[in-house]
């Protein structure tokens, strides 16, 4: 998602005759769901597991849908 946003901004900058900006990845962590009520992950350097990790994965997925299509799509396709 981060890289996609950077690409979109740089395409706009190119079309406006401006110079592009370098992409810098920010690692906020990784989360993996293991079924609907279990998961594992590392968020901001802290390990999480179980229901907390599964919930965090749903939050991440719903946020991605929101960023793509807004609140309407998030309510329609969100994980909650």
mmCIF file of the N, C-alpha and C atoms, coordinates in Angstrom:
data_MODEL
# 
_entry.id   MODEL 
# 
loop_
_atom_site.group_PDB 
_atom_site.id 
_atom_site.type_symbol 
_atom_site.label_atom_id 
_atom_site.label_alt_id 
_atom_site.label_comp_id 
_atom_site.label_asym_id 
_atom_site.label_entity_id 
_atom_site.label_seq_id 
_atom_site.pdbx_PDB_ins_code 
_atom_site.Cartn_x 
_atom_site.Cartn_y 
_atom_site.Cartn_z 
_atom_site.occupancy 
_atom_site.B_iso_or_equiv 
_atom_site.pdbx_formal_charge 
_atom_site.auth_seq_id 
_atom_site.auth_comp_id 
_atom_site.auth_asym_id 
_atom_site.auth_atom_id 
_atom_site.pdbx_PDB_model_num 
ATOM 1   N N  . UNK A 1 1  ? 0.837   -1.182  0.000   1.00 0.00 ? 1  UNK A N  1 
ATOM 2   C CA . UNK A 1 1  ? 0.000   0.000   0.000   1.00 0.00 ? 1  UNK A CA 1 
ATOM 3   C C  . UNK A 1 1  ? 0.888   1.253   0.000   1.00 0.00 ? 1  UNK A C  1 
ATOM 4   N N  . UNK A 1 2  ? 1.945   1.252   0.811   1.00 0.00 ? 2  UNK A N  1 
ATOM 5   C CA . UNK A 1 2  ? 2.811   2.434   0.880   1.00 0.00 ? 2  UNK A CA 1 
ATOM 6   C C  . UNK A 1 2  ? 3.439   2.735   -0.479  1.00 0.00 ? 2  UNK A C  1 
ATOM 7   N N  . UNK A 1 3  ? 3.920   1.691   -1.142  1.00 0.00 ? 3  UNK A N  1 
ATOM 8   C CA . UNK A 1 3  ? 4.592   1.902   -2.416  1.00 0.00 ? 3  UNK A CA 1 
ATOM 9   C C  . UNK A 1 3  ? 3.601   2.366   -3.481  1.00 0.00 ? 3  UNK A C  1 
ATOM 10  N N  . UNK A 1 4  ? 2.391   1.842   -3.451  1.00 0.00 ? 4  UNK A N  1 
ATOM 11  C CA . UNK A 1 4  ? 1.366   2.261   -4.404  1.00 0.00 ? 4  UNK A CA 1 
ATOM 12  C C  . UNK A 1 4  ? 1.040   3.739   -4.274  1.00 0.00 ? 4  UNK A C  1 
ATOM 13  N N  . UNK A 1 5  ? 0.938   4.218   -3.029  1.00 0.00 ? 5  UNK A N  1 
ATOM 14  C CA . UNK A 1 5  ? 0.679   5.641   -2.802  1.00 0.00 ? 5  UNK A CA 1 
ATOM 15  C C  . UNK A 1 5  ? 1.820   6.488   -3.345  1.00 0.00 ? 5  UNK A C  1 
ATOM 16  N N  . UNK A 1 6  ? 3.048   6.021   -3.141  1.00 0.00 ? 6  UNK A N  1 
ATOM 17  C CA . UNK A 1 6  ? 4.215   6.753   -3.628  1.00 0.00 ? 6  UNK A CA 1 
ATOM 18  C C  . UNK A 1 6  ? 4.229   6.806   -5.154  1.00 0.00 ? 6  UNK A C  1 
ATOM 19  N N  . UNK A 1 7  ? 3.903   5.685   -5.789  1.00 0.00 ? 7  UNK A N  1 
ATOM 20  C CA . UNK A 1 7  ? 3.860   5.641   -7.254  1.00 0.00 ? 7  UNK A CA 1 
ATOM 21  C C  . UNK A 1 7  ? 2.804   6.608   -7.786  1.00 0.00 ? 7  UNK A C  1 
ATOM 22  N N  . UNK A 1 8  ? 1.619   6.600   -7.181  1.00 0.00 ? 8  UNK A N  1 
ATOM 23  C CA . UNK A 1 8  ? 0.546   7.494   -7.631  1.00 0.00 ? 8  UNK A CA 1 
ATOM 24  C C  . UNK A 1 8  ? 0.963   8.958   -7.517  1.00 0.00 ? 8  UNK A C  1 
ATOM 25  N N  . UNK A 1 9  ? 1.583   9.316   -6.398  1.00 0.00 ? 9  UNK A N  1 
ATOM 26  C CA . UNK A 1 9  ? 2.037   10.698  -6.221  1.00 0.00 ? 9  UNK A CA 1 
ATOM 27  C C  . UNK A 1 9  ? 3.108   11.062  -7.242  1.00 0.00 ? 9  UNK A C  1 
ATOM 28  N N  . UNK A 1 10 ? 4.019   10.117  -7.523  1.00 0.00 ? 10 UNK A N  1 
ATOM 29  C CA . UNK A 1 10 ? 5.087   10.399  -8.479  1.00 0.00 ? 10 UNK A CA 1 
ATOM 30  C C  . UNK A 1 10 ? 4.557   10.506  -9.907  1.00 0.00 ? 10 UNK A C  1 
ATOM 31  N N  . UNK A 1 11 ? 3.545   9.719   -10.257 1.00 0.00 ? 11 UNK A N  1 
ATOM 32  C CA . UNK A 1 11 ? 2.937   9.856   -11.584 1.00 0.00 ? 11 UNK A CA 1 
ATOM 33  C C  . UNK A 1 11 ? 2.318   11.244  -11.719 1.00 0.00 ? 11 UNK A C  1 
ATOM 34  N N  . UNK A 1 12 ? 1.625   11.679  -10.688 1.00 0.00 ? 12 UNK A N  1 
ATOM 35  C CA . UNK A 1 12 ? 1.027   13.020  -10.705 1.00 0.00 ? 12 UNK A CA 1 
ATOM 36  C C  . UNK A 1 12 ? 2.111   14.090  -10.834 1.00 0.00 ? 12 UNK A C  1 
ATOM 37  N N  . UNK A 1 13 ? 3.225   13.900  -10.110 1.00 0.00 ? 13 UNK A N  1 
ATOM 38  C CA . UNK A 1 13 ? 4.323   14.865  -10.178 1.00 0.00 ? 13 UNK A CA 1 
ATOM 39  C C  . UNK A 1 13 ? 4.913   14.916  -11.592 1.00 0.00 ? 13 UNK A C  1 
ATOM 40  N N  . UNK A 1 14 ? 5.073   13.755  -12.222 1.00 0.00 ? 14 UNK A N  1 
ATOM 41  C CA . UNK A 1 14 ? 5.614   13.707  -13.585 1.00 0.00 ? 14 UNK A CA 1 
ATOM 42  C C  . UNK A 1 14 ? 4.680   14.434  -14.551 1.00 0.00 ? 14 UNK A C  1 
ATOM 43  N N  . UNK A 1 15 ? 3.378   14.177  -14.418 1.00 0.00 ? 15 UNK A N  1 
ATOM 44  C CA . UNK A 1 15 ? 2.398   14.823  -15.300 1.00 0.00 ? 15 UNK A CA 1 
ATOM 45  C C  . UNK A 1 15 ? 2.368   16.337  -15.114 1.00 0.00 ? 15 UNK A C  1 
ATOM 46  N N  . UNK A 1 16 ? 2.736   16.799  -13.917 1.00 0.00 ? 16 UNK A N  1 
ATOM 47  C CA . UNK A 1 16 ? 2.783   18.237  -13.636 1.00 0.00 ? 16 UNK A CA 1 
ATOM 48  C C  . UNK A 1 16 ? 4.158   18.838  -13.905 1.00 0.00 ? 16 UNK A C  1 
ATOM 49  N N  . UNK A 1 17 ? 5.075   18.026  -14.464 1.00 0.00 ? 17 UNK A N  1 
ATOM 50  C CA . UNK A 1 17 ? 6.404   18.511  -14.792 1.00 0.00 ? 17 UNK A CA 1 
ATOM 51  C C  . UNK A 1 17 ? 7.307   18.699  -13.586 1.00 0.00 ? 17 UNK A C  1 
ATOM 52  N N  . UNK A 1 18 ? 6.983   18.051  -12.484 1.00 0.00 ? 18 UNK A N  1 
ATOM 53  C CA . UNK A 1 18 ? 7.780   18.162  -11.260 1.00 0.00 ? 18 UNK A CA 1 
ATOM 54  C C  . UNK A 1 18 ? 8.699   16.950  -11.122 1.00 0.00 ? 18 UNK A C  1 
ATOM 55  N N  . UNK A 1 19 ? 9.703   17.077  -10.276 1.00 0.00 ? 19 UNK A N  1 
ATOM 56  C CA . UNK A 1 19 ? 10.595  15.946  -10.036 1.00 0.00 ? 19 UNK A CA 1 
ATOM 57  C C  . UNK A 1 19 ? 9.927   14.947  -9.088  1.00 0.00 ? 19 UNK A C  1 
ATOM 58  N N  . UNK A 1 20 ? 10.332  13.696  -9.217  1.00 0.00 ? 20 UNK A N  1 
ATOM 59  C CA . UNK A 1 20 ? 9.745   12.643  -8.386  1.00 0.00 ? 20 UNK A CA 1 
ATOM 60  C C  . UNK A 1 20 ? 10.437  12.583  -7.028  1.00 0.00 ? 20 UNK A C  1 
ATOM 61  N N  . UNK A 1 21 ? 9.761   11.940  -6.086  1.00 0.00 ? 21 UNK A N  1 
ATOM 62  C CA . UNK A 1 21 ? 10.327  11.753  -4.753  1.00 0.00 ? 21 UNK A CA 1 
ATOM 63  C C  . UNK A 1 21 ? 10.680  10.286  -4.561  1.00 0.00 ? 21 UNK A C  1 
ATOM 64  N N  . UNK A 1 22 ? 11.752  10.036  -3.839  1.00 0.00 ? 22 UNK A N  1 
ATOM 65  C CA . UNK A 1 22 ? 12.186  8.667   -3.586  1.00 0.00 ? 22 UNK A CA 1 
ATOM 66  C C  . UNK A 1 22 ? 11.250  7.983   -2.591  1.00 0.00 ? 22 UNK A C  1 
ATOM 67  N N  . UNK A 1 23 ? 10.984  6.704   -2.824  1.00 0.00 ? 23 UNK A N  1 
ATOM 68  C CA . UNK A 1 23 ? 10.134  5.924   -1.925  1.00 0.00 ? 23 UNK A CA 1 
ATOM 69  C C  . UNK A 1 23 ? 10.941  5.446   -0.724  1.00 0.00 ? 23 UNK A C  1 
ATOM 70  N N  . UNK A 1 24 ? 10.378  5.628   0.461   1.00 0.00 ? 24 UNK A N  1 
ATOM 71  C CA . UNK A 1 24 ? 11.001  5.125   1.687   1.00 0.00 ? 24 UNK A CA 1 
ATOM 72  C C  . UNK A 1 24 ? 9.998   4.250   2.418   1.00 0.00 ? 24 UNK A C  1 
ATOM 73  N N  . UNK A 1 25 ? 10.313  2.961   2.542   1.00 0.00 ? 25 UNK A N  1 
ATOM 74  C CA . UNK A 1 25 ? 9.430   2.005   3.205   1.00 0.00 ? 25 UNK A CA 1 
ATOM 75  C C  . UNK A 1 25 ? 9.503   2.181   4.717   1.00 0.00 ? 25 UNK A C  1 
ATOM 76  N N  . UNK A 1 26 ? 8.353   2.190   5.368   1.00 0.00 ? 26 UNK A N  1 
ATOM 77  C CA . UNK A 1 26 ? 8.274   2.260   6.829   1.00 0.00 ? 26 UNK A CA 1 
ATOM 78  C C  . UNK A 1 26 ? 7.696   0.935   7.311   1.00 0.00 ? 26 UNK A C  1 
ATOM 79  N N  . UNK A 1 27 ? 8.498   0.157   8.016   1.00 0.00 ? 27 UNK A N  1 
ATOM 80  C CA . UNK A 1 27 ? 8.059   -1.152  8.510   1.00 0.00 ? 27 UNK A CA 1 
ATOM 81  C C  . UNK A 1 27 ? 7.281   -0.981  9.803   1.00 0.00 ? 27 UNK A C  1 
ATOM 82  N N  . UNK A 1 28 ? 5.976   -1.194  9.721   1.00 0.00 ? 28 UNK A N  1 
ATOM 83  C CA . UNK A 1 28 ? 5.120   -1.089  10.904  1.00 0.00 ? 28 UNK A CA 1 
ATOM 84  C C  . UNK A 1 28 ? 4.837   -2.457  11.503  1.00 0.00 ? 28 UNK A C  1 
ATOM 85  N N  . UNK A 1 29 ? 5.279   -3.503  10.827  1.00 0.00 ? 29 UNK A N  1 
ATOM 86  C CA . UNK A 1 29 ? 5.096   -4.847  11.336  1.00 0.00 ? 29 UNK A CA 1 
ATOM 87  C C  . UNK A 1 29 ? 4.452   -5.769  10.321  1.00 0.00 ? 29 UNK A C  1 
ATOM 88  N N  . UNK A 1 30 ? 4.205   -6.987  10.776  1.00 0.00 ? 30 UNK A N  1 
ATOM 89  C CA . UNK A 1 30 ? 3.610   -8.024  9.949   1.00 0.00 ? 30 UNK A CA 1 
ATOM 90  C C  . UNK A 1 30 ? 2.612   -8.796  10.783  1.00 0.00 ? 30 UNK A C  1 
ATOM 91  N N  . UNK A 1 31 ? 1.457   -9.097  10.198  1.00 0.00 ? 31 UNK A N  1 
ATOM 92  C CA . UNK A 1 31 ? 0.438   -9.869  10.903  1.00 0.00 ? 31 UNK A CA 1 
ATOM 93  C C  . UNK A 1 31 ? -0.092  -10.942 9.965   1.00 0.00 ? 31 UNK A C  1 
ATOM 94  N N  . UNK A 1 32 ? -0.286  -12.132 10.501  1.00 0.00 ? 32 UNK A N  1 
ATOM 95  C CA . UNK A 1 32 ? -0.818  -13.251 9.736   1.00 0.00 ? 32 UNK A CA 1 
ATOM 96  C C  . UNK A 1 32 ? -1.985  -13.864 10.496  1.00 0.00 ? 32 UNK A C  1 
ATOM 97  N N  . UNK A 1 33 ? -3.138  -13.974 9.833   1.00 0.00 ? 33 UNK A N  1 
ATOM 98  C CA . UNK A 1 33 ? -4.270  -14.634 10.484  1.00 0.00 ? 33 UNK A CA 1 
ATOM 99  C C  . UNK A 1 33 ? -4.140  -16.140 10.287  1.00 0.00 ? 33 UNK A C  1 
ATOM 100 N N  . UNK A 1 34 ? -4.533  -16.865 11.305  1.00 0.00 ? 34 UNK A N  1 
ATOM 101 C CA . UNK A 1 34 ? -4.531  -18.330 11.268  1.00 0.00 ? 34 UNK A CA 1 
ATOM 102 C C  . UNK A 1 34 ? -5.961  -18.783 11.552  1.00 0.00 ? 34 UNK A C  1 
ATOM 103 N N  . UNK A 1 35 ? -6.819  -18.580 10.588  1.00 0.00 ? 35 UNK A N  1 
ATOM 104 C CA . UNK A 1 35 ? -8.241  -18.813 10.801  1.00 0.00 ? 35 UNK A CA 1 
ATOM 105 C C  . UNK A 1 35 ? -8.913  -17.513 11.202  1.00 0.00 ? 35 UNK A C  1 
ATOM 106 N N  . UNK A 1 36 ? -10.187 -17.590 11.552  1.00 0.00 ? 36 UNK A N  1 
ATOM 107 C CA . UNK A 1 36 ? -10.930 -16.363 11.843  1.00 0.00 ? 36 UNK A CA 1 
ATOM 108 C C  . UNK A 1 36 ? -10.719 -15.829 13.253  1.00 0.00 ? 36 UNK A C  1 
ATOM 109 N N  . UNK A 1 37 ? -10.187 -16.636 14.157  1.00 0.00 ? 37 UNK A N  1 
ATOM 110 C CA . UNK A 1 37 ? -10.044 -16.195 15.547  1.00 0.00 ? 37 UNK A CA 1 
ATOM 111 C C  . UNK A 1 37 ? -8.641  -16.385 16.112  1.00 0.00 ? 37 UNK A C  1 
ATOM 112 N N  . UNK A 1 38 ? -7.649  -16.564 15.246  1.00 0.00 ? 38 UNK A N  1 
ATOM 113 C CA . UNK A 1 38 ? -6.293  -16.781 15.730  1.00 0.00 ? 38 UNK A CA 1 
ATOM 114 C C  . UNK A 1 38 ? -5.315  -16.148 14.752  1.00 0.00 ? 38 UNK A C  1 
ATOM 115 N N  . UNK A 1 39 ? -4.163  -15.765 15.248  1.00 0.00 ? 39 UNK A N  1 
ATOM 116 C CA . UNK A 1 39 ? -3.157  -15.168 14.395  1.00 0.00 ? 39 UNK A CA 1 
ATOM 117 C C  . UNK A 1 39 ? -1.862  -14.933 15.142  1.00 0.00 ? 39 UNK A C  1 
ATOM 118 N N  . UNK A 1 40 ? -0.849  -14.515 14.412  1.00 0.00 ? 40 UNK A N  1 
ATOM 119 C CA . UNK A 1 40 ? 0.451   -14.173 14.983  1.00 0.00 ? 40 UNK A CA 1 
ATOM 120 C C  . UNK A 1 40 ? 0.963   -12.935 14.267  1.00 0.00 ? 40 UNK A C  1 
ATOM 121 N N  . UNK A 1 41 ? 1.864   -12.231 14.914  1.00 0.00 ? 41 UNK A N  1 
ATOM 122 C CA . UNK A 1 41 ? 2.434   -11.080 14.244  1.00 0.00 ? 41 UNK A CA 1 
ATOM 123 C C  . UNK A 1 41 ? 3.375   -10.279 15.109  1.00 0.00 ? 41 UNK A C  1 
ATOM 124 N N  . UNK A 1 42 ? 3.931   -9.266  14.479  1.00 0.00 ? 42 UNK A N  1 
ATOM 125 C CA . UNK A 1 42 ? 4.821   -8.325  15.124  1.00 0.00 ? 42 UNK A CA 1 
ATOM 126 C C  . UNK A 1 42 ? 4.341   -6.941  14.701  1.00 0.00 ? 42 UNK A C  1 
ATOM 127 N N  . UNK A 1 43 ? 3.893   -6.129  15.658  1.00 0.00 ? 43 UNK A N  1 
ATOM 128 C CA . UNK A 1 43 ? 3.357   -4.808  15.363  1.00 0.00 ? 43 UNK A CA 1 
ATOM 129 C C  . UNK A 1 43 ? 4.170   -3.771  16.127  1.00 0.00 ? 43 UNK A C  1 
ATOM 130 N N  . UNK A 1 44 ? 4.793   -2.851  15.397  1.00 0.00 ? 44 UNK A N  1 
ATOM 131 C CA . UNK A 1 44 ? 5.667   -1.827  15.984  1.00 0.00 ? 44 UNK A CA 1 
ATOM 132 C C  . UNK A 1 44 ? 6.697   -2.452  16.924  1.00 0.00 ? 44 UNK A C  1 
ATOM 133 N N  . UNK A 1 45 ? 7.237   -3.605  16.517  1.00 0.00 ? 45 UNK A N  1 
ATOM 134 C CA . UNK A 1 45 ? 8.290   -4.269  17.272  1.00 0.00 ? 45 UNK A CA 1 
ATOM 135 C C  . UNK A 1 45 ? 7.828   -5.123  18.431  1.00 0.00 ? 45 UNK A C  1 
ATOM 136 N N  . UNK A 1 46 ? 6.523   -5.239  18.621  1.00 0.00 ? 46 UNK A N  1 
ATOM 137 C CA . UNK A 1 46 ? 5.999   -6.041  19.730  1.00 0.00 ? 46 UNK A CA 1 
ATOM 138 C C  . UNK A 1 46 ? 5.259   -7.259  19.187  1.00 0.00 ? 46 UNK A C  1 
ATOM 139 N N  . UNK A 1 47 ? 5.561   -8.446  19.732  1.00 0.00 ? 47 UNK A N  1 
ATOM 140 C CA . UNK A 1 47 ? 4.868   -9.647  19.264  1.00 0.00 ? 47 UNK A CA 1 
ATOM 141 C C  . UNK A 1 47 ? 3.420   -9.678  19.748  1.00 0.00 ? 47 UNK A C  1 
ATOM 142 N N  . UNK A 1 48 ? 2.523   -10.139 18.881  1.00 0.00 ? 48 UNK A N  1 
ATOM 143 C CA . UNK A 1 48 ? 1.131   -10.349 19.264  1.00 0.00 ? 48 UNK A CA 1 
ATOM 144 C C  . UNK A 1 48 ? 0.706   -11.724 18.760  1.00 0.00 ? 48 UNK A C  1 
ATOM 145 N N  . UNK A 1 49 ? -0.282  -12.297 19.414  1.00 0.00 ? 49 UNK A N  1 
ATOM 146 C CA . UNK A 1 49 ? -0.763  -13.620 19.012  1.00 0.00 ? 49 UNK A CA 1 
ATOM 147 C C  . UNK A 1 49 ? -2.211  -13.786 19.448  1.00 0.00 ? 49 UNK A C  1 
ATOM 148 N N  . UNK A 1 50 ? -2.833  -14.813 18.898  1.00 0.00 ? 50 UNK A N  1 
ATOM 149 C CA . UNK A 1 50 ? -4.194  -15.155 19.292  1.00 0.00 ? 50 UNK A CA 1 
ATOM 150 C C  . UNK A 1 50 ? -5.231  -14.221 18.709  1.00 0.00 ? 50 UNK A C  1 
ATOM 151 N N  . UNK A 1 51 ? -6.257  -13.940 19.513  1.00 0.00 ? 51 UNK A N  1 
ATOM 152 C CA . UNK A 1 51 ? -7.378  -13.113 19.060  1.00 0.00 ? 51 UNK A CA 1 
ATOM 153 C C  . UNK A 1 51 ? -6.952  -11.683 18.748  1.00 0.00 ? 51 UNK A C  1 
ATOM 154 N N  . UNK A 1 52 ? -5.961  -11.163 19.493  1.00 0.00 ? 52 UNK A N  1 
ATOM 155 C CA . UNK A 1 52 ? -5.479  -9.802  19.218  1.00 0.00 ? 52 UNK A CA 1 
ATOM 156 C C  . UNK A 1 52 ? -4.882  -9.711  17.818  1.00 0.00 ? 52 UNK A C  1 
ATOM 157 N N  . UNK A 1 53 ? -4.099  -10.716 17.442  1.00 0.00 ? 53 UNK A N  1 
ATOM 158 C CA . UNK A 1 53 ? -3.484  -10.715 16.115  1.00 0.00 ? 53 UNK A CA 1 
ATOM 159 C C  . UNK A 1 53 ? -4.538  -10.877 15.026  1.00 0.00 ? 53 UNK A C  1 
ATOM 160 N N  . UNK A 1 54 ? -5.520  -11.741 15.246  1.00 0.00 ? 54 UNK A N  1 
ATOM 161 C CA . UNK A 1 54 ? -6.596  -11.923 14.265  1.00 0.00 ? 54 UNK A CA 1 
ATOM 162 C C  . UNK A 1 54 ? -7.386  -10.629 14.102  1.00 0.00 ? 54 UNK A C  1 
ATOM 163 N N  . UNK A 1 55 ? -7.663  -9.944  15.200  1.00 0.00 ? 55 UNK A N  1 
ATOM 164 C CA . UNK A 1 55 ? -8.371  -8.666  15.148  1.00 0.00 ? 55 UNK A CA 1 
ATOM 165 C C  . UNK A 1 55 ? -7.543  -7.623  14.399  1.00 0.00 ? 55 UNK A C  1 
ATOM 166 N N  . UNK A 1 56 ? -6.243  -7.562  14.679  1.00 0.00 ? 56 UNK A N  1 
ATOM 167 C CA . UNK A 1 56 ? -5.368  -6.598  14.012  1.00 0.00 ? 56 UNK A CA 1 
ATOM 168 C C  . UNK A 1 56 ? -5.339  -6.847  12.508  1.00 0.00 ? 56 UNK A C  1 
ATOM 169 N N  . UNK A 1 57 ? -5.323  -8.109  12.092  1.00 0.00 ? 57 UNK A N  1 
ATOM 170 C CA . UNK A 1 57 ? -5.341  -8.442  10.665  1.00 0.00 ? 57 UNK A CA 1 
ATOM 171 C C  . UNK A 1 57 ? -6.628  -7.932  10.019  1.00 0.00 ? 57 UNK A C  1 
ATOM 172 N N  . UNK A 1 58 ? -7.756  -8.072  10.705  1.00 0.00 ? 58 UNK A N  1 
ATOM 173 C CA . UNK A 1 58 ? -9.028  -7.568  10.179  1.00 0.00 ? 58 UNK A CA 1 
ATOM 174 C C  . UNK A 1 58 ? -9.006  -6.045  10.062  1.00 0.00 ? 58 UNK A C  1 
ATOM 175 N N  . UNK A 1 59 ? -8.402  -5.383  11.041  1.00 0.00 ? 59 UNK A N  1 
ATOM 176 C CA . UNK A 1 59 ? -8.281  -3.922  10.995  1.00 0.00 ? 59 UNK A CA 1 
ATOM 177 C C  . UNK A 1 59 ? -7.433  -3.498  9.796   1.00 0.00 ? 59 UNK A C  1 
ATOM 178 N N  . UNK A 1 60 ? -6.321  -4.177  9.586   1.00 0.00 ? 60 UNK A N  1 
ATOM 179 C CA . UNK A 1 60 ? -5.428  -3.854  8.468   1.00 0.00 ? 60 UNK A CA 1 
ATOM 180 C C  . UNK A 1 60 ? -6.144  -4.053  7.135   1.00 0.00 ? 60 UNK A C  1 
ATOM 181 N N  . UNK A 1 61 ? -6.844  -5.179  6.989   1.00 0.00 ? 61 UNK A N  1 
ATOM 182 C CA . UNK A 1 61 ? -7.562  -5.450  5.740   1.00 0.00 ? 61 UNK A CA 1 
ATOM 183 C C  . UNK A 1 61 ? -8.649  -4.411  5.485   1.00 0.00 ? 61 UNK A C  1 
ATOM 184 N N  . UNK A 1 62 ? -9.403  -4.067  6.526   1.00 0.00 ? 62 UNK A N  1 
ATOM 185 C CA . UNK A 1 62 ? -10.482 -3.095  6.374   1.00 0.00 ? 62 UNK A CA 1 
ATOM 186 C C  . UNK A 1 62 ? -9.923  -1.709  6.059   1.00 0.00 ? 62 UNK A C  1 
ATOM 187 N N  . UNK A 1 63 ? -8.796  -1.357  6.653   1.00 0.00 ? 63 UNK A N  1 
ATOM 188 C CA . UNK A 1 63 ? -8.161  -0.068  6.364   1.00 0.00 ? 63 UNK A CA 1 
ATOM 189 C C  . UNK A 1 63 ? -7.737  0.007   4.901   1.00 0.00 ? 63 UNK A C  1 
ATOM 190 N N  . UNK A 1 64 ? -7.201  -1.081  4.374   1.00 0.00 ? 64 UNK A N  1 
ATOM 191 C CA . UNK A 1 64 ? -6.788  -1.100  2.971   1.00 0.00 ? 64 UNK A CA 1 
ATOM 192 C C  . UNK A 1 64 ? -7.993  -0.898  2.056   1.00 0.00 ? 64 UNK A C  1 
ATOM 193 N N  . UNK A 1 65 ? -9.106  -1.561  2.361   1.00 0.00 ? 65 UNK A N  1 
ATOM 194 C CA . UNK A 1 65 ? -10.325 -1.399  1.566   1.00 0.00 ? 65 UNK A CA 1 
ATOM 195 C C  . UNK A 1 65 ? -10.820 0.043   1.665   1.00 0.00 ? 65 UNK A C  1 
ATOM 196 N N  . UNK A 1 66 ? -10.769 0.621   2.857   1.00 0.00 ? 66 UNK A N  1 
ATOM 197 C CA . UNK A 1 66 ? -11.183 2.016   3.056   1.00 0.00 ? 66 UNK A CA 1 
ATOM 198 C C  . UNK A 1 66 ? -10.337 2.971   2.220   1.00 0.00 ? 66 UNK A C  1 
ATOM 199 N N  . UNK A 1 67 ? -9.017  2.763   2.214   1.00 0.00 ? 67 UNK A N  1 
ATOM 200 C CA . UNK A 1 67 ? -8.133  3.659   1.471   1.00 0.00 ? 67 UNK A CA 1 
ATOM 201 C C  . UNK A 1 67 ? -8.377  3.576   -0.033  1.00 0.00 ? 67 UNK A C  1 
ATOM 202 N N  . UNK A 1 68 ? -8.831  2.421   -0.499  1.00 0.00 ? 68 UNK A N  1 
ATOM 203 C CA . UNK A 1 68 ? -9.097  2.247   -1.926  1.00 0.00 ? 68 UNK A CA 1 
ATOM 204 C C  . UNK A 1 68 ? -10.455 2.820   -2.313  1.00 0.00 ? 68 UNK A C  1 
ATOM 205 N N  . UNK A 1 69 ? -11.495 2.522   -1.524  1.00 0.00 ? 69 UNK A N  1 
ATOM 206 C CA . UNK A 1 69 ? -12.840 2.868   -1.949  1.00 0.00 ? 69 UNK A CA 1 
ATOM 207 C C  . UNK A 1 69 ? -13.665 3.702   -1.008  1.00 0.00 ? 69 UNK A C  1 
ATOM 208 N N  . UNK A 1 70 ? -13.085 4.164   0.090   1.00 0.00 ? 70 UNK A N  1 
ATOM 209 C CA . UNK A 1 70 ? -13.815 5.021   1.013   1.00 0.00 ? 70 UNK A CA 1 
ATOM 210 C C  . UNK A 1 70 ? -14.654 4.255   2.021   1.00 0.00 ? 70 UNK A C  1 
ATOM 211 N N  . UNK A 1 71 ? -15.404 5.020   2.804   1.00 0.00 ? 71 UNK A N  1 
ATOM 212 C CA . UNK A 1 71 ? -16.159 4.458   3.920   1.00 0.00 ? 71 UNK A CA 1 
ATOM 213 C C  . UNK A 1 71 ? -17.256 3.498   3.458   1.00 0.00 ? 71 UNK A C  1 
ATOM 214 N N  . UNK A 1 72 ? -17.896 3.810   2.327   1.00 0.00 ? 72 UNK A N  1 
ATOM 215 C CA . UNK A 1 72 ? -18.962 2.946   1.826   1.00 0.00 ? 72 UNK A CA 1 
ATOM 216 C C  . UNK A 1 72 ? -18.466 1.548   1.514   1.00 0.00 ? 72 UNK A C  1 
ATOM 217 N N  . UNK A 1 73 ? -17.344 1.463   0.818   1.00 0.00 ? 73 UNK A N  1 
ATOM 218 C CA . UNK A 1 73 ? -16.776 0.162   0.480   1.00 0.00 ? 73 UNK A CA 1 
ATOM 219 C C  . UNK A 1 73 ? -16.270 -0.552  1.728   1.00 0.00 ? 73 UNK A C  1 
ATOM 220 N N  . UNK A 1 74 ? -15.715 0.203   2.669   1.00 0.00 ? 74 UNK A N  1 
ATOM 221 C CA . UNK A 1 74 ? -15.232 -0.408  3.908   1.00 0.00 ? 74 UNK A CA 1 
ATOM 222 C C  . UNK A 1 74 ? -16.380 -1.059  4.675   1.00 0.00 ? 74 UNK A C  1 
ATOM 223 N N  . UNK A 1 75 ? -17.538 -0.388  4.724   1.00 0.00 ? 75 UNK A N  1 
ATOM 224 C CA . UNK A 1 75 ? -18.689 -0.985  5.405   1.00 0.00 ? 75 UNK A CA 1 
ATOM 225 C C  . UNK A 1 75 ? -19.237 -2.182  4.633   1.00 0.00 ? 75 UNK A C  1 
ATOM 226 N N  . UNK A 1 76 ? -19.160 -2.096  3.306   1.00 0.00 ? 76 UNK A N  1 
ATOM 227 C CA . UNK A 1 76 ? -19.704 -3.177  2.478   1.00 0.00 ? 76 UNK A CA 1 
ATOM 228 C C  . UNK A 1 76 ? -18.792 -4.403  2.470   1.00 0.00 ? 76 UNK A C  1 
ATOM 229 N N  . UNK A 1 77 ? -17.486 -4.192  2.338   1.00 0.00 ? 77 UNK A N  1 
ATOM 230 C CA . UNK A 1 77 ? -16.536 -5.289  2.169   1.00 0.00 ? 77 UNK A CA 1 
ATOM 231 C C  . UNK A 1 77 ? -15.624 -5.507  3.370   1.00 0.00 ? 77 UNK A C  1 
ATOM 232 N N  . UNK A 1 78 ? -15.750 -4.680  4.397   1.00 0.00 ? 78 UNK A N  1 
ATOM 233 C CA . UNK A 1 78 ? -14.884 -4.782  5.564   1.00 0.00 ? 78 UNK A CA 1 
ATOM 234 C C  . UNK A 1 78 ? -15.006 -6.123  6.264   1.00 0.00 ? 78 UNK A C  1 
ATOM 235 N N  . UNK A 1 79 ? -14.058 -6.426  7.107   1.00 0.00 ? 79 UNK A N  1 
ATOM 236 C CA . UNK A 1 79 ? -13.965 -7.726  7.764   1.00 0.00 ? 79 UNK A CA 1 
ATOM 237 C C  . UNK A 1 79 ? -14.739 -7.816  9.067   1.00 0.00 ? 79 UNK A C  1 
ATOM 238 N N  . UNK A 1 80 ? -15.458 -6.774  9.454   1.00 0.00 ? 80 UNK A N  1 
ATOM 239 C CA . UNK A 1 80 ? -16.150 -6.803  10.749  1.00 0.00 ? 80 UNK A CA 1 
ATOM 240 C C  . UNK A 1 80 ? -17.619 -7.071  10.592  1.00 0.00 ? 80 UNK A C  1 
# 
